[in-house]
Amino acid sequence: MLTPYPPGIPAVLPGEVLTGPVLQYLRSGIEAGMNVPDAVDTRLSTVRVMVESDG
């Protein structure tokens, strides 16, 4: 889950597709002083994608 603060409302939930507009929103917010504490890389320079296996 990626929850930028402020406002503290999740922008991405587990299982959602991470789209270009969402990444742009998060990255522009970070440039403006927003914090994304849930991200492994809080600057969102990189994004870790986890894939669930079927078995």
HELIX and SHEET records of a PDB file:
HELIX    1   1 GLY A   20  GLU A   31  1                                  12    
END                                                                             
